[in-house]
Amino acid sequence: MLYPEKVRVALEAKKDKFANAQIELQQDIDRLKGALNNLSSLKRDEIESLLAGILSPGARPTNEQDNYPNIIVSFVNSWKNKQESLLWAKKTLEGISTFATDGSQISPSKDLSIPVGVIQIGWYENRHQSNGKYVKDVALEVLSPDELSEDEGEEGDSRNG
C-alpha cells in the first residue's frame, strides 16, 4: 500500500535536489537554443566544412539551409479534408522512394542457463508508384552461445558493470 503522506515527506526532503535538476535542465535547454541559433546562421558550405573531419556525421544540411533564415520552417499547406491532404501527398511523393528501418535486439541474460540472443530488423520501402506496390519485411536472427561474446553487449548491460 502506498502512503501519500510518506511520499510527500520523502519528496520534500529532496526538494533541493529536484530544484537543482530543474536548473541544470534549463541551462541545457539554453545551451541548445544557442547552438540552434548559431546553426541557423550558418550557410550550407560552412556546415559541410565543420563536418568534413567527422567520419559519420549523420544528417547533413540540404539546400534549404541557405534559403531559410530560421532553422524551423513552418509547413504552410492546409486542407479542408483528408481527401485533399491525400491528393497533395500523392502528387508530392509520386515517383519518390522512401525507406524506413527499425531494429531491435534482445541481449543474453544470465537468468537463462543457455545464452541466446535475438536481432530483428524491419523495413518499409515505398517507391510511390502508381501501381501502389511497396515492400514491408522483417529479418530475424537468433544468436547461439558460440556467436555471443561475454565482452560484447549493449551499453548499460549488466554484464558490463
C-alpha positions as CSV (number, residue, x, y, z in Angstrom):
1,M,0.0,0.0,0.0
2,L,1.2,3.5,-0.9
3,Y,1.1,6.1,1.9
4,P,0.8,9.5,0.2
5,E,1.9,11.4,3.3
6,K,5.2,9.4,3.5
7,V,5.7,10.1,-0.2
8,R,5.1,13.8,0.3
9,V,7.7,13.9,3.2
10,A,10.3,11.9,1.2
11,L,9.8,14.3,-1.8
12,E,10.0,17.3,0.5
13,A,13.3,16.1,1.9
14,K,14.8,16.1,-1.6
15,K,13.2,19.2,-3.0
16,D,16.6,20.9,-3.3
17,K,17.9,18.1,-5.5
18,F,14.8,18.4,-7.7
19,A,15.3,22.2,-7.9
20,N,18.9,21.8,-8.9
21,A,18.0,19.2,-11.5
22,Q,15.5,21.7,-12.9
23,I,18.1,24.5,-13.0
24,E,20.6,22.1,-14.9
25,L,17.8,21.2,-17.3
26,Q,17.1,24.8,-18.1
27,Q,20.8,25.5,-18.6
28,D,21.0,22.6,-21.1
29,I,17.9,24.0,-22.9
30,D,19.5,27.4,-23.1
31,R,22.7,26.0,-24.5
32,L,20.7,24.0,-27.1
33,K,18.8,27.1,-28.1
34,G,22.1,29.0,-28.6
35,A,23.6,26.2,-30.7
36,L,20.4,26.1,-32.8
37,N,20.6,29.9,-33.3
38,N,24.2,29.5,-34.3
39,L,23.4,26.7,-36.7
40,S,20.6,28.6,-38.4
41,S,23.0,31.5,-39.1
42,L,25.5,29.2,-41.0
43,K,25.4,28.6,-44.7
44,R,25.4,25.0,-46.0
45,D,29.0,25.1,-47.1
46,E,30.1,26.4,-43.7
47,I,28.3,23.4,-42.0
48,E,29.8,21.0,-44.5
49,S,33.3,22.3,-43.7
50,L,32.7,21.8,-40.0
51,L,31.6,18.2,-40.7
52,A,34.5,17.4,-43.0
53,G,36.6,15.7,-40.4
54,I,33.8,13.6,-39.0
55,L,33.7,10.1,-40.4
56,S,29.9,9.5,-40.0
57,P,28.3,12.9,-39.1
58,G,24.7,11.7,-39.6
59,A,22.3,14.1,-41.2
60,R,23.8,16.7,-43.5
61,P,22.4,20.1,-44.4
62,T,20.2,20.4,-47.5
63,N,19.8,23.3,-50.0
64,E,17.1,24.7,-47.7
65,Q,19.8,25.7,-45.2
66,D,20.7,28.6,-47.4
67,N,17.1,29.5,-48.3
68,Y,15.6,30.0,-44.9
69,P,16.8,32.4,-42.1
70,N,15.4,30.2,-39.4
71,I,16.1,26.6,-38.6
72,I,12.4,25.9,-38.1
73,V,10.5,26.0,-41.4
74,S,6.7,26.2,-41.0
75,F,4.5,24.0,-43.0
76,V,2.2,26.3,-44.9
77,N,-0.2,23.9,-46.5
78,S,-3.7,23.3,-45.2
79,W,-6.6,21.3,-46.4
80,K,-10.4,21.2,-46.0
81,N,-10.5,17.5,-45.6
82,K,-8.5,14.3,-45.5
83,Q,-9.0,13.6,-49.2
84,E,-7.4,16.9,-50.2
85,S,-4.4,16.1,-48.0
86,L,-4.0,12.6,-49.6
87,L,-4.2,14.1,-53.1
88,W,-1.4,16.6,-52.1
89,A,0.7,13.8,-50.7
90,K,0.2,11.6,-53.8
91,K,1.2,14.5,-56.1
92,T,4.2,15.5,-53.9
93,L,5.6,12.0,-53.4
94,E,4.8,10.4,-56.8
95,G,8.0,8.6,-58.0
96,I,10.0,9.5,-54.9
97,S,11.3,6.5,-52.9
98,T,11.1,6.5,-49.1
99,F,12.7,3.9,-46.9
100,A,12.4,3.3,-43.1
101,T,14.1,0.8,-40.9
102,D,13.9,-0.2,-37.2
103,G,16.0,-2.7,-35.3
104,S,15.7,-4.4,-32.0
105,Q,17.8,-6.8,-30.0
106,I,17.5,-9.0,-27.0
107,S,20.8,-9.3,-25.3
108,P,21.7,-12.6,-23.5
109,S,20.5,-12.9,-19.9
110,K,22.3,-14.5,-17.0
111,D,18.8,-15.8,-15.9
112,L,18.9,-18.4,-18.7
113,S,21.1,-21.4,-18.5
114,I,22.0,-21.4,-22.2
115,P,22.7,-17.9,-23.5
116,V,20.6,-16.8,-26.5
117,G,20.3,-13.5,-28.3
118,V,17.9,-12.2,-30.9
119,I,18.3,-9.5,-33.5
120,Q,15.4,-8.3,-35.6
121,I,15.4,-5.6,-38.4
122,G,12.2,-4.4,-40.0
123,W,12.0,-2.2,-43.1
124,Y,9.4,-0.5,-45.2
125,E,10.1,0.8,-48.8
126,N,7.6,2.8,-50.8
127,R,8.6,4.0,-54.2
128,H,5.3,5.9,-54.5
129,Q,4.4,4.5,-57.9
130,S,1.0,4.3,-59.5
131,N,0.8,0.5,-59.1
132,G,0.7,1.0,-55.3
133,K,3.3,-1.7,-54.6
134,Y,5.6,-1.4,-51.6
135,V,7.9,-3.7,-49.6
136,K,7.4,-4.3,-45.9
137,D,9.5,-7.1,-44.4
138,V,11.5,-8.3,-41.3
139,A,14.7,-10.2,-40.9
140,L,15.3,-12.0,-37.7
141,E,18.4,-13.9,-36.5
142,V,18.8,-15.9,-33.3
143,L,22.3,-15.9,-31.9
144,S,23.6,-19.1,-30.4
145,P,26.0,-19.3,-27.5
146,D,29.1,-19.6,-29.8
147,E,28.0,-16.4,-31.6
148,L,27.8,-14.4,-28.3
149,S,30.8,-12.9,-26.6
150,E,30.9,-12.1,-22.9
151,D,32.7,-8.8,-23.5
152,E,30.1,-7.6,-26.0
153,G,26.8,-6.2,-25.1
154,E,24.6,-3.2,-25.1
155,E,25.8,-0.2,-23.1
156,G,24.4,-0.5,-19.7
157,D,24.2,-4.3,-19.9
158,S,24.6,-5.8,-16.5
159,R,27.5,-7.9,-17.8
160,N,29.4,-4.7,-18.4
161,G,29.1,-3.4,-14.8
